[in-house]
Amino acid sequence: MTGETFRLPGATNGAERPMTSTLRRILAVHVLALASTAIAQSPQPGLRVFGHLGERETYLLDEQSNIVHTWFHTDIPGTGVYVDEDGTLLRTYWTGTPYPIQGAGGGLRRFAFDGTLLWDFQYDSGGSISHHDIAMLPNGNILMLAWEEKSQADAIAAGRNPVLLQPGPFRPDHIIEVQPTPPSGGIIVWEWHVWDHLIQDLDGTKPNFGVIADHPEKIDINHPPLPPPGGDFNHLNGIDYDPVHDWIVVSARSQNEIWIIDHSTTTAEAAGSTGGNHGKGGDLLYRWGNPAAYGRGALANAYFIGQHGANFIDEGRPGAGNIVVFNNGTVNPGSSKVDEIVLPLDGNGNFIAPLPGMPYGPAGPVWSYSAPDFGSSFVSSAERLPNGNTLVCSGGQGWLFELTPSGQRVWEYQAASGVMFHTHFVDRTLWQDRDELSLTAGGTIQFDMVTGANHAGETYLLVGSSSGTSPGLPVNGLTLPLNFDGWMVTSLNSMNTFPFAGSSGPLDANGRSSGSFTIPAGVLPPGLVGTHLDHAFVIYDPLNSIHRVSNAVGFTFAP
């Protein structure tokens, strides 16, 4: 390709330069990927997101335990923080409504990388308020946990033992699915309520009467047999979504269980016991952790104690489809565990029902971790990483660490102070500030590269593609999520020149840099409206060997 020339798509003039042989070598494939066993003994490359309860900042942390990016907020934080697939930050916050239960929020906001508020949603009215955790869906909607209020008369009419009530409302949980309508508000497109799936064996003259042990799909309104502080019946503290099966898993702290719910139902079906992919409506498909909650064991048989952070293991990661849970345990030091549960499924993907009187399987975790110095009686999370390691947040200790399958800690971060609700892996190193660029008005796309301090001083190169991100370009055992085409040639030959600035150079001490793509007003022809360009960057060493590729980001030319 020596001597090959290029133009900006649609441009009629402009400087042209040949693509150098050095750049060709940068894109050559000549280094083998590391063996997976070796990778698993090292920290997972990438970032981690977290915040401290009560503090107004959200952080990105690299695998060298350096804070490499901070979002600054003016509101009072809730608990949950996530970086969505598009690179925006989703963060719960407290609307200011006094509430007698810890974890209440009422609000959810979305922020750009630079902290710009993109969306604000509140669910805080009529005694209902969102709390604790959220889960993102592939369609862009968001699942949110929430409390609702029932009167004591309502609870007693539903079979609640009056002895197990405290003054004030009874507050069972529910889930809402919100379709965002930026810049504020949202449409609730699906709901599921604990209240619709109750059973009781106290009073045969009241609804929901039955033999608890015969209906593990139902939730005993009198378990646990204690008056809940603030009426907090379930205290759901974690939620996650499995796109493969269209399931939701929640952590029910008061019941010491995890529950799986069928999300394929309509809202009407979710309120009953028929419909959905499994024909059971909104009844529980599966539960695990405490057989006493459904009459098939004693309280002493509870495996989970106050658990948090139940997460499905994503497709493509070791243990895919299993669930990882932070099992808090008692307040005693060393009592916490991280457990991995294999779901008991048949060949058709349906849950294997337990024999009458027997609890749901499995008999125990397939993998578990504990240590004498490890323990948090509240908050916390656990998540399986792409390399097979497990990311753990021991929230009460303000401690994040990463475990190999053998239980070796290969990375950790100890906060100087502050409790963490959870942490999550962020498989992203490139952000852009907008997804459209007007041909008429012109403008600039800002790129932010954040790789971590282990790449300090290394050289990056930002390149593009006009033909999509799949199947991608193999480079040194990695896959650059761009296709080789004319725009890639153009971007390679336009390093740090029009229309790019900062498209190549050294990364700073935190492995960061920024670049931009600028088009003056009216330079490009209207025929380019709708053209989509994707960009990603590579990091290479002095021998021109690529050893890191970023995610892709894309924008479209608008009128």
RORONU-896980 format. One line per field, with one value per residue (C-alpha): z, y, x; residue number from 1. Coordinates in nm, 3 decimals, m for minus. Last residue first. Example, Ala and Ser with C-alpha at 12.3 -4.5 7.8 and 13.67 -1.06 7.14 Angstrom:
2
zz	[0.714, 0.780];
yy	[m0.106, m0.450];
xx	[1.367, 1.230];
nr	[2, 1];
***
This chain:
559
zz	[0.826, 1.051, 1.011, 1.239, 1.533, 1.661, 1.952, 1.943, 2.240, 2.286, 2.172, 2.373, 2.293, 1.946, 1.852, 1.688, 1.832, 2.052, 2.203, 2.076, 2.209, 1.975, 1.937, 1.826, 1.587, 1.407, 1.131, 1.018, 0.703, 0.748, 0.578, 0.351, 0.046, 0.203, 0.093, 0.349, 0.418, 0.512, 0.868, 0.972, 1.065, 1.377, 1.515, 1.860, 2.088, 2.456, 2.662, 2.965, 3.091, 3.440, 3.399, 3.052, 2.729, 2.448, 2.101, 1.828, 1.738, 1.929, 1.665, 1.369, 1.066, 0.978, 1.121, 1.437, 1.245, 0.912, 0.725, 0.963, 0.961, 0.583, 0.559, 0.815, 0.615, 0.302, 0.460, 0.722, 0.956, 1.316, 1.655, 1.682, 1.764, 1.965, 1.890, 1.756, 1.540, 1.398, 1.238, 1.319, 1.219, 1.279, 1.375, 1.084, 0.731, 0.776, 0.991, 1.217, 1.383, 1.710, 1.777, 2.125, 2.247, 2.593, 2.853, 3.121, 3.013, 3.361, 3.483, 3.342, 2.996, 2.974, 2.625, 2.581, 2.234, 2.163, 1.845, 1.707, 1.506, 1.165, 1.140, 0.807, 0.828, 1.180, 1.392, 1.585, 1.857, 2.118, 2.387, 2.292, 2.526, 2.491, 2.753, 2.816, 2.984, 3.313, 3.596, 3.875, 4.237, 4.522, 4.817, 4.928, 5.280, 5.330, 5.445, 5.319, 5.052, 5.011, 4.653, 4.564, 4.285, 4.244, 4.547, 4.514, 4.569, 4.329, 4.075, 4.086, 4.312, 4.263, 4.546, 4.661, 5.023, 5.196, 5.487, 5.500, 5.124, 5.078, 4.702, 4.509, 4.146, 4.048, 3.811, 3.504, 3.250, 3.155, 3.517, 3.752, 3.990, 4.368, 4.581, 4.914, 5.146, 5.504, 5.741, 5.567, 5.611, 5.494, 5.725, 5.818, 5.455, 5.251, 4.893, 4.740, 4.422, 4.314, 4.592, 4.794, 4.772, 4.437, 4.446, 4.556, 4.890, 4.949, 5.079, 4.747, 4.510, 4.378, 4.044, 3.780, 3.632, 3.259, 3.006, 2.775, 2.883, 3.247, 3.472, 3.834, 3.852, 3.948, 4.242, 4.294, 4.647, 4.792, 5.165, 5.478, 5.831, 5.858, 6.129, 6.311, 6.211, 6.060, 5.700, 5.407, 5.126, 4.821, 4.540, 4.200, 3.982, 3.707, 3.345, 3.225, 3.463, 3.286, 3.089, 2.733, 2.839, 3.156, 3.507, 3.667, 3.966, 4.325, 4.496, 4.858, 5.116, 5.467, 5.571, 5.294, 5.379, 5.587, 5.741, 6.100, 6.007, 5.950, 5.624, 5.353, 5.463, 5.193, 5.375, 5.579, 5.264, 5.289, 5.016, 4.687, 4.491, 4.144, 3.899, 4.147, 4.045, 3.798, 3.525, 3.555, 3.190, 3.153, 2.857, 3.004, 3.104, 3.416, 3.789, 3.818, 3.852, 3.606, 3.352, 3.367, 3.344, 3.041, 3.099, 2.949, 3.269, 3.445, 3.806, 3.987, 4.364, 4.588, 4.953, 5.309, 5.343, 5.478, 5.225, 4.916, 4.642, 4.300, 3.979, 3.661, 3.371, 2.995, 2.929, 2.740, 2.847, 3.216, 3.433, 3.772, 4.093, 4.442, 4.779, 4.804, 5.161, 5.182, 5.443, 5.540, 5.762, 5.916, 6.114, 6.017, 6.298, 6.303, 6.177, 5.857, 5.692, 5.760, 5.407, 5.271, 4.911, 4.644, 4.392, 4.675, 4.700, 4.870, 5.161, 5.241, 5.266, 5.161, 5.231, 4.975, 5.069, 5.417, 5.583, 5.617, 5.855, 5.937, 5.646, 5.421, 5.054, 4.859, 4.490, 4.394, 4.686, 4.569, 4.275, 3.915, 3.673, 3.304, 3.072, 3.323, 3.098, 3.184, 3.307, 3.217, 2.933, 2.811, 2.796, 2.962, 2.938, 3.298, 3.414, 3.766, 4.039, 4.365, 4.733, 5.038, 5.284, 5.569, 5.684, 6.039, 6.382, 6.380, 6.253, 6.331, 6.608, 6.352, 6.158, 5.792, 5.607, 5.320, 5.529, 5.800, 5.551, 5.410, 5.761, 5.846, 5.544, 5.236, 5.112, 4.812, 4.801, 4.484, 4.284, 3.938, 3.599, 3.321, 2.954, 2.684, 2.484, 2.619, 2.976, 3.253, 3.614, 3.917, 4.288, 4.633, 4.640, 4.440, 4.631, 4.653, 4.931, 4.688, 4.517, 4.465, 4.135, 3.990, 3.656, 3.534, 3.203, 3.034, 3.314, 3.191, 3.406, 3.140, 3.072, 3.024, 3.314, 3.365, 3.674, 3.895, 4.180, 4.474, 4.692, 4.991, 5.102, 5.475, 5.577, 5.766, 5.475, 5.466, 5.104, 4.998, 4.639, 4.716, 4.419, 4.190, 3.935, 3.573, 3.410, 3.033, 2.840, 2.587, 2.757, 3.085, 3.358, 3.682, 4.025, 4.286, 4.641, 4.662, 4.641, 4.762, 4.466, 4.355, 4.167, 4.062, 3.825, 3.874, 3.638, 3.674, 4.040, 4.070, 4.205, 3.943, 3.780, 3.712, 3.917, 3.783, 4.053, 4.150, 4.375, 4.608, 4.929, 5.151, 5.048, 4.868, 4.492, 4.255, 3.896, 3.797, 3.493, 3.248, 3.228, 3.454, 3.721, 3.662, 3.739, 3.501, 3.217, 3.257, 3.236, 2.935, 2.742, 2.626, 2.269, 2.003, 1.845, 1.467, 1.323, 1.139, 1.210, 1.354, 1.060, 0.820, 1.034, 0.997, 0.621, 0.597, 0.466, 0.193, 0.261, 0.118, 0.203, 0.118, m0.168, m0.282, 0.041, 0.025, 0.254, 0.373, 0.101, 0.049, m0.117, m0.155, m0.202, m0.022, 0.000];
yy	[1.751, 1.472, 1.278, 0.976, 0.893, 0.583, 0.444, 0.125, m0.053, m0.026, m0.238, m0.331, m0.504, m0.378, m0.442, m0.141, m0.232, 0.079, m0.052, m0.019, 0.093, 0.074, 0.308, 0.287, 0.481, 0.426, 0.643, 0.648, 0.819, 0.932, 1.267, 1.228, 1.344, 1.689, 1.758, 1.819, 2.158, 2.331, 2.421, 2.317, 1.950, 1.856, 1.515, 1.524, 1.370, 1.306, 1.122, 0.900, 0.621, 0.771, 0.911, 1.045, 0.849, 0.929, 1.038, 0.977, 1.109, 1.432, 1.643, 1.491, 1.650, 1.770, 1.663, 1.476, 1.148, 1.197, 0.911, 0.651, 0.814, 0.807, 0.446, 0.353, 0.552, 0.358, 0.022, m0.220, m0.307, m0.191, m0.364, m0.430, m0.798, m0.927, m1.203, m0.951, m0.766, m0.926, m0.664, m0.662, m0.888, m0.653, m0.290, m0.111, m0.015, 0.347, 0.265, 0.472, 0.499, 0.640, 0.553, 0.522, 0.537, 0.430, 0.685, 0.546, 0.217, 0.061, 0.385, 0.302, 0.297, 0.609, 0.760, 1.052, 1.150, 1.482, 1.516, 1.867, 2.084, 2.166, 2.363, 2.225, 1.886, 1.834, 1.576, 1.307, 1.061, 1.299, 1.316, 1.020, 0.758, 0.502, 0.259, 0.033, m0.304, m0.154, m0.408, m0.335, m0.226, m0.239, m0.052, 0.099, 0.232, 0.518, 0.565, 0.529, 0.295, m0.033, m0.147, m0.501, m0.713, m1.069, m1.226, m1.601, m1.800, m2.084, m1.943, m1.618, m1.344, m0.969, m0.719, m0.417, m0.303, m0.033, m0.277, m0.249, m0.287, m0.606, m0.557, m0.862, m0.905, m1.272, m1.408, m1.607, m1.377, m1.211, m1.120, m1.282, m1.038, m1.005, m0.744, m0.557, m0.391, m0.533, m0.773, m0.733, m0.989, m1.088, m1.109, m1.475, m1.578, m1.706, m1.816, m2.052, m2.252, m2.504, m2.375, m2.616, m2.889, m2.753, m2.768, m2.654, m2.781, m3.114, m3.157, m3.287, m3.349, m3.037, m2.888, m2.888, m2.540, m2.526, m2.478, m2.754, m2.999, m2.959, m2.680, m2.679, m2.338, m2.360, m2.127, m1.941, m1.819, m1.535, m1.571, m1.358, m1.487, m1.382, m1.127, m1.193, m0.975, m1.273, m1.387, m1.148, m1.400, m1.200, m1.393, m1.523, m1.684, m1.940, m1.873, m1.846, m2.023, m1.891, m1.579, m1.581, m1.526, m1.323, m1.468, m1.373, m1.144, m1.159, m0.851, m0.892, m1.167, m1.114, m1.472, m1.730, m2.098, m2.115, m2.461, m2.324, m2.152, m2.497, m2.666, m2.707, m2.453, m2.195, m1.948, m2.234, m2.356, m2.062, m1.993, m2.067, m1.971, m2.058, m1.980, m1.753, m1.671, m1.384, m1.582, m1.951, m2.058, m2.082, m1.843, m1.606, m1.678, m1.813, m1.747, m1.385, m1.029, m1.093, m1.198, m0.854, m0.683, m0.897, m1.193, m1.257, m1.128, m1.463, m1.424, m1.579, m1.539, m1.524, m1.601, m1.488, m1.400, m1.052, m1.004, m1.088, m1.077, m1.048, m1.242, m1.146, m1.383, m1.330, m1.662, m1.537, m1.175, m1.260, m0.956, m0.845, m0.709, m0.645, m0.522, m0.654, m0.565, m0.820, m0.709, m0.366, m0.249, 0.010, m0.261, m0.599, m0.775, m1.124, m1.462, m1.438, m1.526, m1.442, m1.334, m1.662, m1.598, m1.834, m2.058, m2.293, m2.387, m2.724, m2.630, m2.329, m2.527, m2.286, m1.969, m1.693, m1.515, m1.525, m1.768, m2.036, m1.819, m1.869, m2.077, m1.790, m1.741, m1.433, m1.377, m1.053, m0.854, m0.931, m0.704, m0.714, m0.424, m0.350, m0.047, 0.233, 0.534, 0.778, 1.124, 1.369, 1.465, 1.209, 0.970, 0.655, 0.330, 0.214, m0.143, m0.153, m0.405, m0.448, m0.477, m0.516, m0.226, m0.265, 0.084, 0.214, 0.055, m0.281, m0.601, m0.962, m1.001, m0.909, m1.228, m1.134, m1.319, m1.080, m0.912, m0.855, m0.683, m0.465, m0.364, m0.276, m0.050, m0.131, 0.086, 0.025, m0.030, m0.016, m0.200, m0.063, m0.231, m0.005, 0.017, 0.049, m0.254, m0.466, m0.416, m0.232, m0.340, m0.118, m0.132, 0.012, 0.190, 0.327, 0.483, 0.407, 0.576, 0.773, 0.924, 0.868, 0.726, 1.003, 1.011, 1.244, 1.217, 1.357, 1.543, 1.649, 1.493, 1.483, 1.113, 1.179, 1.135, 0.940, 0.997, 0.783, 0.899, 0.776, 0.671, 0.452, 0.229, 0.238, 0.216, 0.478, 0.720, 1.098, 1.217, 1.395, 1.273, 1.037, 0.938, 0.642, 0.663, 0.554, 0.667, 0.683, 0.464, 0.330, m0.011, 0.151, 0.244, 0.156, 0.312, 0.195, 0.329, 0.663, 0.972, 1.321, 1.557, 1.788, 1.533, 1.507, 1.224, 1.110, 0.943, 0.759, 0.658, 0.439, 0.085, m0.055, m0.238, 0.099, 0.272, 0.481, 0.689, 0.838, 1.142, 1.282, 1.094, 0.943, 0.586, 0.572, 0.527, 0.257, 0.181, m0.066, m0.038, m0.277, m0.549, m0.838, m0.875, m1.152, m1.524, m1.569, m1.427, m1.704, m1.972, m1.802, m1.826, m1.490, m1.397, m1.465, m1.174, m1.129, m0.972, m0.656, m0.331, m0.154, m0.284, m0.091, 0.218, 0.183, 0.129, 0.475, 0.560, 0.814, 1.173, 1.387, 1.744, 1.859, 1.885, 1.772, 1.607, 1.354, 1.104, 1.258, 1.167, 0.892, 0.812, 0.487, 0.547, 0.230, 0.000];
xx	[m2.809, m2.669, m2.343, m2.341, m2.116, m1.942, m1.744, m1.537, m1.384, m1.013, m0.720, m0.412, m0.083, 0.002, 0.365, 0.529, 0.871, 0.854, 0.525, 0.169, m0.166, m0.464, m0.758, m1.118, m1.338, m1.668, m1.810, m2.173, m2.296, m2.656, m2.604, m2.301, m2.496, m2.520, m2.160, m1.882, m1.728, m2.053, m1.959, m1.610, m1.553, m1.360, m1.257, m1.102, m0.843, m0.789, m0.532, m0.517, m0.289, m0.288, 0.065, m0.019, m0.060, 0.181, 0.074, m0.181, m0.525, m0.466, m0.635, m0.816, m0.983, m0.725, m0.390, m0.289, m0.271, m0.442, m0.273, m0.408, m0.750, m0.764, m0.652, m0.917, m1.170, m1.082, m1.144, m1.010, m1.293, m1.315, m1.347, m0.970, m0.952, m0.658, m0.408, m0.159, m0.409, m0.724, m0.954, m1.323, m1.610, m1.784, m1.729, m1.891, m1.793, m1.685, m1.383, m1.160, m0.820, m0.686, m0.322, m0.178, 0.180, 0.288, 0.387, 0.156, m0.002, 0.004, m0.152, m0.493, m0.652, m0.868, m0.904, m1.143, m1.264, m1.438, m1.646, m1.631, m1.866, m2.009, m2.331, m2.450, m2.282, m2.413, m2.229, m2.417, m2.317, m2.181, m1.911, m1.695, m1.552, m1.274, m1.135, m1.432, m1.484, m1.601, m1.613, m1.856, m1.836, m2.087, m2.238, m1.908, m1.847, m1.601, m1.245, m0.888, m1.017, m0.831, m0.785, m0.689, m0.546, m0.421, m0.589, m0.549, m0.868, m0.794, m1.042, m0.841, m0.972, m0.994, m1.018, m1.214, m1.213, m1.413, m1.442, m1.821, m1.829, m1.634, m1.649, m1.532, m1.428, m1.400, m1.138, m1.239, m1.069, m1.400, m1.480, m1.731, m1.900, m1.931, m2.106, m2.110, m2.375, m2.393, m2.218, m1.885, m1.610, m1.263, m0.961, m1.020, m1.083, m1.376, m1.430, m1.683, m1.728, m1.990, m2.212, m2.426, m2.690, m2.801, m3.091, m3.433, m3.551, m3.727, m4.082, m4.208, m3.913, m3.744, m3.847, m3.576, m3.574, m3.633, m3.354, m3.472, m3.201, m3.295, m3.178, m3.056, m2.879, m2.513, m2.444, m2.117, m2.051, m1.845, m1.827, m1.856, m1.792, m1.428, m1.496, m1.826, m2.119, m2.297, m2.292, m2.255, m2.298, m2.184, m2.348, m2.235, m2.501, m2.439, m2.532, m2.172, m1.934, m1.625, m1.723, m1.855, m2.214, m2.240, m2.233, m2.563, m2.527, m2.655, m2.509, m2.611, m2.666, m2.807, m2.734, m2.734, m2.710, m3.026, m3.061, m3.075, m3.399, m3.542, m3.625, m3.884, m4.145, m4.088, m3.864, m3.722, m3.545, m3.302, m3.045, m3.217, m3.524, m3.650, m3.927, m4.103, m4.457, m4.490, m4.662, m4.596, m4.619, m4.241, m4.206, m4.464, m4.819, m4.987, m4.956, m5.070, m4.943, m4.660, m4.923, m5.085, m4.747, m4.668, m4.442, m4.099, m3.935, m3.967, m3.850, m3.554, m3.526, m3.218, m3.268, m3.200, m3.574, m3.501, m3.219, m3.419, m3.151, m3.310, m3.258, m3.442, m3.479, m3.506, m3.329, m3.022, m3.068, m3.004, m3.080, m2.955, m3.108, m2.972, m3.096, m3.451, m3.546, m3.827, m4.083, m3.948, m4.236, m4.006, m3.834, m3.982, m4.174, m4.022, m4.140, m3.933, m4.156, m4.520, m4.617, m4.481, m4.378, m4.514, m4.336, m4.239, m4.606, m4.653, m4.425, m4.641, m4.963, m5.234, m5.425, m5.367, m5.686, m5.836, m6.075, m5.807, m5.605, m5.238, m5.108, m5.005, m4.916, m4.816, m4.749, m4.927, m4.781, m4.428, m4.504, m4.378, m4.408, m4.358, m4.362, m4.314, m4.257, m3.982, m3.904, m3.635, m3.401, m3.469, m3.766, m3.628, m3.828, m3.858, m3.910, m4.051, m3.985, m4.179, m4.106, m4.328, m4.372, m4.621, m4.719, m4.683, m4.669, m4.490, m4.642, m4.555, m4.814, m5.080, m4.992, m5.007, m5.283, m5.364, m5.635, m5.373, m5.145, m5.421, m5.532, m5.171, m5.175, m4.973, m4.689, m4.467, m4.093, m3.886, m3.622, m3.548, m3.513, m3.386, m3.481, m3.218, m3.333, m3.046, m3.169, m2.984, m3.025, m3.091, m3.010, m3.079, m3.415, m3.706, m3.993, m4.363, m4.564, m4.777, m4.476, m4.105, m3.992, m3.781, m3.601, m3.327, m3.145, m2.835, m2.659, m2.314, m2.041, m1.768, m1.827, m2.197, m2.436, m2.758, m2.971, m3.193, m3.414, m3.621, m3.332, m3.407, m3.120, m3.188, m3.551, m3.754, m3.791, m3.765, m3.801, m3.484, m3.472, m3.185, m2.972, m2.914, m2.633, m2.614, m2.288, m2.267, m2.024, m2.276, m2.272, m2.376, m2.128, m2.303, m2.361, m2.616, m2.641, m2.820, m2.610, m2.709, m2.702, m2.421, m2.213, m1.848, m1.754, m1.398, m1.151, m0.820, m0.834, m0.527, m0.546, m0.303, m0.594, m0.759, m1.027, m1.313, m1.478, m1.813, m1.823, m2.087, m2.015, m2.286, m2.213, m1.878, m1.871, m1.756, m1.655, m1.382, m1.156, m0.997, m0.738, m0.840, m0.577, m0.325, m0.340, m0.635, m0.425, m0.169, m0.434, m0.587, m0.261, m0.137, m0.218, 0.048, 0.234, 0.265, m0.047, 0.042, m0.145, 0.159, 0.360, 0.141, 0.193, 0.570, 0.536, 0.389, 0.043, 0.101, m0.006, m0.282, m0.371, m0.716, m0.959, m1.300, m1.411, m1.694, m1.524, m1.195, m0.951, m0.695, m0.364, m0.170, 0.205, 0.304, 0.000];
nr	[559, 558, 557, 556, 555, 554, 553, 552, 551, 550, 549, 548, 547, 546, 545, 544, 543, 542, 541, 540, 539, 538, 537, 536, 535, 534, 533, 532, 531, 530, 529, 528, 527, 526, 525, 524, 523, 522, 521, 520, 519, 518, 517, 516, 515, 514, 513, 512, 511, 510, 509, 508, 507, 506, 505, 504, 503, 502, 501, 500, 499, 498, 497, 496, 495, 494, 493, 492, 491, 490, 489, 488, 487, 486, 485, 484, 483, 482, 481, 480, 479, 478, 477, 476, 475, 474, 473, 472, 471, 470, 469, 468, 467, 466, 465, 464, 463, 462, 461, 460, 459, 458, 457, 456, 455, 454, 453, 452, 451, 450, 449, 448, 447, 446, 445, 444, 443, 442, 441, 440, 439, 438, 437, 436, 435, 434, 433, 432, 431, 430, 429, 428, 427, 426, 425, 424, 423, 422, 421, 420, 419, 418, 417, 416, 415, 414, 413, 412, 411, 410, 409, 408, 407, 406, 405, 404, 403, 402, 401, 400, 399, 398, 397, 396, 395, 394, 393, 392, 391, 390, 389, 388, 387, 386, 385, 384, 383, 382, 381, 380, 379, 378, 377, 376, 375, 374, 373, 372, 371, 370, 369, 368, 367, 366, 365, 364, 363, 362, 361, 360, 359, 358, 357, 356, 355, 354, 353, 352, 351, 350, 349, 348, 347, 346, 345, 344, 343, 342, 341, 340, 339, 338, 337, 336, 335, 334, 333, 332, 331, 330, 329, 328, 327, 326, 325, 324, 323, 322, 321, 320, 319, 318, 317, 316, 315, 314, 313, 312, 311, 310, 309, 308, 307, 306, 305, 304, 303, 302, 301, 300, 299, 298, 297, 296, 295, 294, 293, 292, 291, 290, 289, 288, 287, 286, 285, 284, 283, 282, 281, 280, 279, 278, 277, 276, 275, 274, 273, 272, 271, 270, 269, 268, 267, 266, 265, 264, 263, 262, 261, 260, 259, 258, 257, 256, 255, 254, 253, 252, 251, 250, 249, 248, 247, 246, 245, 244, 243, 242, 241, 240, 239, 238, 237, 236, 235, 234, 233, 232, 231, 230, 229, 228, 227, 226, 225, 224, 223, 222, 221, 220, 219, 218, 217, 216, 215, 214, 213, 212, 211, 210, 209, 208, 207, 206, 205, 204, 203, 202, 201, 200, 199, 198, 197, 196, 195, 194, 193, 192, 191, 190, 189, 188, 187, 186, 185, 184, 183, 182, 181, 180, 179, 178, 177, 176, 175, 174, 173, 172, 171, 170, 169, 168, 167, 166, 165, 164, 163, 162, 161, 160, 159, 158, 157, 156, 155, 154, 153, 152, 151, 150, 149, 148, 147, 146, 145, 144, 143, 142, 141, 140, 139, 138, 137, 136, 135, 134, 133, 132, 131, 130, 129, 128, 127, 126, 125, 124, 123, 122, 121, 120, 119, 118, 117, 116, 115, 114, 113, 112, 111, 110, 109, 108, 107, 106, 105, 104, 103, 102, 101, 100, 99, 98, 97, 96, 95, 94, 93, 92, 91, 90, 89, 88, 87, 86, 85, 84, 83, 82, 81, 80, 79, 78, 77, 76, 75, 74, 73, 72, 71, 70, 69, 68, 67, 66, 65, 64, 63, 62, 61, 60, 59, 58, 57, 56, 55, 54, 53, 52, 51, 50, 49, 48, 47, 46, 45, 44, 43, 42, 41, 40, 39, 38, 37, 36, 35, 34, 33, 32, 31, 30, 29, 28, 27, 26, 25, 24, 23, 22, 21, 20, 19, 18, 17, 16, 15, 14, 13, 12, 11, 10, 9, 8, 7, 6, 5, 4, 3, 2, 1];
***
